[in-house]
Amino acid sequence: MGLITGNRSLQGSPTFPYPNVKSYAGQDLFLDVAFVDHTNTAVVPTSIQFEMDDITNAIDMEGPITLASGGSTTAPLYYGAFAATMTIQIAGSLMQMSYPYQGSQICQLKFLFTAVDTVTGQSFSGIAIVIDELGAAPTVSGSF
């Protein structure tokens, strides 16, 4: 029996060490991100950079964007002051299909952060990754 094409979930995909979410193109995406050190102890980042890539088609979508420690209330990213766990809202204007005729694309949302390790007291850098399967929202007319 050959591979099943077109639907990754039916292919017995493995469990990955990062969150895997699904959203529609043009829809705001809310992400809960936790920042931890090497002992999985929660840490508050001292700096965060955000980058988003379409890994289905190998296309850079956004970033890197340096986040402000005090938070942001403007598009394309909405978030509060830096904390060990944060909810980050990504505006639907960023969540667009690279090729509208595709049914879905896999996007990698990467948060590169620096923080102080709770054991060594030294600054370190880490990465928090979220994978989003961005689905097209087709209509009969081809638009919303």
Buried (B, 14 or more C-beta within 10 A) or exposed (E): EEEEEEEEEEEEEEEEEEBBBEBBBBBBBEBEBEBBBEEEEEBBBEBBBBBBBBEBEEEEBBBEBEBEEEBBEEEBBBBEEBBBEBEBBBBBEBBBBBEEEBEBBBBBBBBBBBBBBEEEEEEEEBEBBBBBBBBBBEEEEEEE
